[in-house]
């Protein structure tokens, strides 16, 4: 999946459902000690350019939301990975997200 955005926009809010690849069921994101982050880098092996904290969607198992609040310097192809921290134990979602940013007119 590729998400297309315009440089500098702070919306839309993007909502993802994180599921167990074996069962297809949403992953239990646990209590308040569990944190979820999206790490962004330039596509194909670039250095990390930002980390965005994701909010857990209340009463929606496995769902997280995020928005780009500081994308003013992003133009081109980027990729991201979701990392979940279960109170010191890390789970990284294997599949990456693809983002394309175009310049504002």
C-alpha positions, -999 to +999 in steps of 0.1 A: +000+000+000+013+035-009-001+065+010+002+098-011+005+131+008+014+167+002+044+182+018+036+202+049+000+189+054-009+179+089-039+158+078-052+132+071-051+112+103-042+077+092-056+047+110-041+012+108-051-021+122-022-043+134-030-079+131-014-113+140-002-128+107-011-163+118-046-158+131-056-125+113-069-112+147-060-077+159-030-076+182-039-067+218-020-034+223-023-039+261-025-012+287-011+023+290+025+010+293+024-002+257+036+024+232+035+023+194+058+044+171+061+048+133+097+052+121+102+070+088+132+068+065+140+078+029+130+048+007+154+020+001+179+021+029+180+058+038+186+071+073+157+075+097+143+110+094+116+110+120+097+090+146+059+096+150+042+084+182+009+066+173-022+068+194-042+038+203-078+040+190-100+036+221-123+005+220-108-006+187-085-036+193-052-034+173-060+000+158-035+029+159-036+064+144-010+090+134-006+121+113+024+139+099+027+170+121+061+180+106+063+169+070+075+203+056+109+189+046+097+156+031+095+153-007+098+120-026+096+083-016+097+072+020+090+040+040+079+034+075+078+006+100+056+002+131+073-007+163+053-017+194+070-016+228+052-039+253+068-025+285+104-031+273+097-060+249+097-049+212+077-062+183+083-046+149+057-052+122+075-069+093+057-052+064+067-016+057+044+013+048+051+033+016+047+071+015+050+095-014+052+132-007+049+158-034+057+195-031+029+221-025+020+242-055 
